[in-house]
Each structure stands twice: as structure tokens, then as C-alpha cells.
Amino acid sequence: MIRQTRDLAAVKRAIRGCLRAKVDVTVDLGRNKVLSYRGELSGVYPALFTVRPDDERFLGKTSYSYAEVLCGSVKVTPAS
């Protein structure tokens, strides 16, 4: 699991290390709603990263900012 840290640069380095790898993504949508899926970390950009879900019928958001990981609303872990 990518450990929660207080340094945005460390979050970016950890995400960049998972590029083109299968990851498990857990998103806290608020009000006791949690979305979990598996996909491939397909892109790393200066302000955000993208995940391509394995399920082609997936209709959710697949790009996340590093700040969402930093504050804990998005968790990205390497798939096992």
C-alpha cells in the first residue's frame, strides 16, 4: 500500500513507481459510500494520474489528483 505521508512529492514518486502496473483503487465517495476496483495505472501527469479499469462497463471517474491520495480519500495499492 502506498503509505499516507504529508509530502506531496513523496506521493508523486510512489504513484510514478506503479506506472503501467495493476493497482487496486479504493475511493471514499462520502456518506459511507466506498468504490473499489482494479485497473492499470495508465498515466502520470504533473497534477493528476489516471487509472484504466479492467471492467470496460465501468462508468466512474478514473483520474485522481495527488492531493486526493494525500488526504486519504483515494487509496492506491499494487494488485496482488
C-alpha positions in Angstrom: 0.0 0.0 0.0 1.2 3.5 -0.7 1.6 4.9 2.8 0.0 8.1 3.7 2.5 10.9 4.0 2.5 14.6 4.5 4.7 15.2 1.5 3.1 15.7 -2.0 6.4 14.9 -3.7 6.6 11.6 -2.0 3.1 10.7 -3.1 4.0 11.6 -6.7 7.1 9.4 -6.6 5.2 6.5 -5.1 2.5 6.8 -7.8 5.1 7.1 -10.6 6.7 3.9 -9.3 3.4 2.0 -10.1 3.1 3.2 -13.7 1.8 0.6 -16.1 1.2 -1.8 -13.2 -2.1 -3.3 -12.0 -3.4 -1.5 -8.9 -6.4 -1.7 -6.6 -8.1 1.6 -6.1 -10.4 2.4 -3.2 -12.3 5.7 -3.4 -14.2 7.2 -0.5 -17.3 8.9 -2.0 -18.6 10.2 1.3 -21.7 9.3 3.3 -20.5 5.8 3.9 -20.1 5.0 0.2 -16.9 3.4 -1.0 -15.9 2.3 -4.5 -13.2 -0.3 -5.1 -11.9 -1.6 -8.4 -8.8 -3.0 -10.1 -7.1 -1.4 -13.1 -3.9 -0.4 -14.7 -2.2 2.9 -13.8 -2.1 4.2 -17.3 -0.8 7.8 -17.0 1.1 10.0 -14.6 0.9 13.8 -15.2 2.1 16.8 -13.2 -1.2 17.4 -11.4 -3.1 14.0 -11.7 -2.8 10.4 -12.6 -5.2 8.1 -14.5 -6.3 4.5 -13.9 -7.8 2.4 -16.7 -10.3 0.0 -15.0 -10.3 -3.7 -16.0 -14.1 -3.6 -16.4 -15.0 -1.8 -19.7 -18.5 -1.2 -18.4 -17.1 1.0 -15.5 -18.7 4.4 -15.5 -16.8 6.1 -12.7 -14.1 8.7 -12.5 -10.7 7.3 -13.5 -8.4 10.3 -13.0 -7.3 11.5 -9.5 -5.2 14.2 -8.1 -2.2 13.6 -5.8 -4.0 15.7 -3.2 -6.8 13.1 -3.0 -4.2 10.4 -2.1 -2.5 12.7 0.3 -5.8 13.5 2.2 -6.8 9.8 2.2 -10.0 10.0 0.0 -8.2 7.8 -2.6 -6.1 4.8 -1.8 -3.9 3.1 -4.4 -2.3 -0.3 -3.7 -0.3 -2.6 -6.0 -2.5 -5.5 -7.0 -1.6 -8.8 -5.5 
